[in-house]
Amino acid sequence: MGEGRRLAQCFQCLGGAISRIYGLHRQFDHPGPPARRRRKKGGPDNAIGLSRGGLSTKIHAVVDEAGLPIRLSLTAGQASDKAAAPALVDSLKTAAHVVADRGYDALSLVEQIRSRGAEAHIPTQRNRKAQRSVNRAIYSQRNLVERYFNKLKHFRRIATRFDKLARNYLAAVAIASVRLWTRAYESTT
């Protein structure tokens, strides 16, 4: 059983014949690949990325005028906000104004919003030479998104990201969003 089959020889001398075990198995004598044939670790992109604060995930949301979520998207922590924005804005209903923060400042996104018949209220990043002016009264409505994220952080599963897979985490964010919708429309009687 051990190297050199010493233990098996001692049992044989006690009286019973024990079939010999040869050291062909990887656990006895020879190193080899794992016996389990599973897929490699890592797998598909789970929207977990390394940012300044460590491993994180960004939630991108579009909210309506009441601060309730309409669209959700996930990206890795180090990914730019500009990459997720076109997919969020693409199939929205026509709105008069679209408000976003500096992270979404891209000329292509502003043109996409204008082509849909809306006005973009996205301040330009500070390193740009040509600065766009933004209506302060309309831009102050961006706090609706911030309030939505604040309400979302009250759900512990969302705030700490218990789920490994991006689809499970996005489903948890969607369930939390449904709870926020039902709270807004529940009966007071």
C-alpha positions as CSV (number, residue, x, y, z in Angstrom):
1,M,0.0,0.0,0.0
2,G,2.8,2.4,0.7
3,E,5.9,2.9,-1.3
4,G,7.8,-0.3,-1.7
5,R,4.6,-2.2,-0.6
6,R,5.9,-2.7,2.9
7,L,2.6,-2.4,4.6
8,A,1.0,-5.0,2.3
9,Q,3.8,-7.4,3.1
10,C,3.2,-7.1,6.8
11,F,-0.5,-8.0,6.3
12,Q,0.4,-11.0,4.2
13,C,2.5,-12.4,7.0
14,L,-0.5,-12.3,9.3
15,G,-2.1,-15.1,7.4
16,G,-4.5,-13.8,4.7
17,A,-3.4,-13.3,1.1
18,I,-3.9,-9.7,0.0
19,S,-3.9,-8.8,-3.6
20,R,-0.9,-6.6,-4.5
21,I,-1.5,-2.9,-5.2
22,Y,0.9,-1.5,-7.6
23,G,2.1,2.1,-7.5
24,L,0.6,3.0,-10.8
25,H,-2.0,5.3,-9.4
26,R,-1.0,8.9,-9.0
27,Q,-1.7,9.1,-5.3
28,F,0.8,6.3,-4.6
29,D,3.9,7.2,-6.4
30,H,3.5,9.1,-9.6
31,P,2.4,12.7,-10.0
32,G,-0.2,13.3,-12.6
33,P,-3.2,15.4,-13.7
34,P,-6.3,15.6,-11.4
35,A,-8.6,12.7,-11.7
36,R,-11.7,14.9,-12.0
37,R,-12.4,16.1,-15.5
38,R,-14.0,19.5,-14.8
39,R,-13.8,22.7,-16.8
40,K,-11.1,25.2,-16.0
41,K,-11.6,27.9,-13.4
42,G,-12.6,31.4,-14.5
43,G,-15.1,30.5,-17.1
44,P,-17.1,33.3,-18.7
45,D,-16.8,36.9,-17.8
46,N,-18.5,37.4,-14.5
47,A,-18.4,41.2,-14.5
48,I,-15.9,41.3,-11.7
49,G,-13.0,43.7,-12.4
50,L,-10.1,45.3,-10.5
51,S,-10.6,49.0,-9.8
52,R,-8.9,51.2,-7.3
53,G,-10.9,49.9,-4.4
54,G,-10.3,46.2,-5.2
55,L,-12.6,43.7,-7.0
56,S,-15.9,45.4,-7.9
57,T,-18.8,45.5,-10.3
58,K,-20.5,48.5,-11.8
59,I,-24.2,48.6,-12.0
60,H,-25.5,50.9,-14.8
61,A,-29.2,52.0,-14.5
62,V,-31.7,54.1,-16.3
63,V,-34.5,55.5,-14.1
64,D,-37.7,57.3,-14.9
65,E,-38.9,60.6,-13.5
66,A,-40.0,58.9,-10.3
67,G,-36.6,57.4,-9.7
68,L,-37.7,53.8,-10.5
69,P,-35.4,51.7,-12.6
70,I,-36.2,51.0,-16.3
71,R,-33.0,49.4,-17.5
72,L,-30.1,47.6,-15.8
73,S,-26.7,46.6,-17.0
74,L,-23.4,45.3,-15.4
75,T,-19.8,45.8,-16.2
76,A,-16.5,45.0,-14.6
77,G,-15.1,47.5,-12.1
78,Q,-12.4,48.8,-14.4
79,A,-14.6,49.1,-17.5
80,S,-15.5,52.6,-18.7
81,D,-19.0,53.9,-18.3
82,K,-19.0,55.0,-21.9
83,A,-19.0,51.4,-23.1
84,A,-22.2,50.5,-21.4
85,A,-24.2,53.6,-22.2
86,P,-25.1,53.1,-25.9
87,A,-26.9,49.8,-25.1
88,L,-28.9,51.4,-22.3
89,V,-30.0,54.4,-24.4
90,D,-30.5,52.5,-27.6
91,S,-34.1,51.2,-27.1
92,L,-35.5,53.7,-24.7
93,K,-38.8,55.5,-25.4
94,T,-38.5,59.0,-26.6
95,A,-37.8,61.4,-23.8
96,A,-37.3,65.1,-23.8
97,H,-34.1,65.1,-21.6
98,V,-31.4,62.5,-20.8
99,V,-29.3,63.3,-17.8
100,A,-26.0,61.5,-16.9
101,D,-22.8,62.2,-15.0
102,R,-19.4,63.0,-16.4
103,G,-18.4,59.3,-16.7
104,Y,-20.8,59.0,-19.7
105,D,-19.3,62.0,-21.6
106,A,-18.8,60.7,-25.1
107,L,-19.6,62.6,-28.3
108,S,-21.0,59.4,-29.9
109,L,-23.4,59.0,-27.0
110,V,-24.6,62.7,-27.2
111,E,-25.2,62.2,-30.9
112,Q,-27.1,59.0,-30.3
113,I,-29.3,60.8,-27.8
114,R,-29.9,63.7,-30.2
115,S,-30.8,61.3,-33.0
116,R,-33.6,59.9,-30.8
117,G,-35.0,63.4,-30.4
118,A,-33.9,64.1,-26.8
119,E,-31.5,66.6,-25.3
120,A,-28.4,65.3,-23.6
121,H,-27.5,66.9,-20.2
122,I,-24.1,65.4,-19.7
123,P,-21.3,67.6,-18.4
124,T,-18.0,67.3,-20.2
125,Q,-15.0,65.9,-18.5
126,R,-12.6,68.5,-17.1
127,N,-9.7,67.6,-19.4
128,R,-11.6,68.5,-22.6
129,K,-10.8,71.7,-24.4
130,A,-14.3,72.5,-25.5
131,Q,-16.7,72.4,-22.5
132,R,-20.4,71.9,-22.9
133,S,-22.8,73.9,-20.8
134,V,-25.5,72.0,-18.9
135,N,-28.8,73.4,-17.5
136,R,-28.4,73.2,-13.8
137,A,-32.1,72.8,-13.0
138,I,-32.4,69.8,-15.3
139,Y,-29.0,68.3,-14.3
140,S,-30.0,68.4,-10.6
141,Q,-32.5,65.7,-11.4
142,R,-29.6,63.3,-11.7
143,N,-30.0,62.7,-7.9
144,L,-32.9,60.4,-8.8
145,V,-30.3,57.8,-10.0
146,E,-28.2,58.4,-6.9
147,R,-31.2,57.9,-4.7
148,Y,-32.0,54.6,-6.5
149,F,-28.5,53.4,-5.8
150,N,-28.8,54.4,-2.2
151,K,-32.0,52.3,-1.9
152,L,-30.3,49.4,-3.7
153,K,-27.5,49.4,-1.1
154,H,-30.0,48.6,1.6
155,F,-30.2,45.1,0.2
156,R,-27.3,43.3,1.7
157,R,-27.0,40.8,-1.1
158,I,-26.5,43.6,-3.6
159,A,-24.2,45.7,-1.5
160,T,-21.7,42.9,-0.8
161,R,-22.1,40.9,-4.1
162,F,-22.7,37.4,-2.7
163,D,-23.2,36.0,-6.2
164,K,-20.2,34.9,-8.3
165,L,-21.9,34.8,-11.7
166,A,-22.9,38.0,-13.4
167,R,-26.3,36.7,-14.4
168,N,-27.2,35.7,-10.8
169,Y,-26.0,39.1,-9.5
170,L,-28.0,40.9,-12.2
171,A,-31.1,38.8,-11.3
172,A,-30.6,39.8,-7.6
173,V,-30.4,43.5,-8.6
174,A,-33.6,43.0,-10.7
175,I,-35.5,41.4,-7.8
176,A,-34.4,44.3,-5.5
177,S,-35.6,46.7,-8.2
178,V,-39.0,45.0,-8.4
179,R,-39.3,45.4,-4.6
180,L,-38.6,49.1,-5.0
181,W,-41.3,49.3,-7.7
182,T,-43.8,47.5,-5.5
183,R,-43.1,49.8,-2.6
184,A,-43.8,52.8,-4.8
185,Y,-47.1,51.4,-5.9
186,E,-48.4,49.5,-2.9
187,S,-51.8,50.3,-1.5
188,T,-52.0,52.5,1.5
189,T,-55.3,50.9,2.8
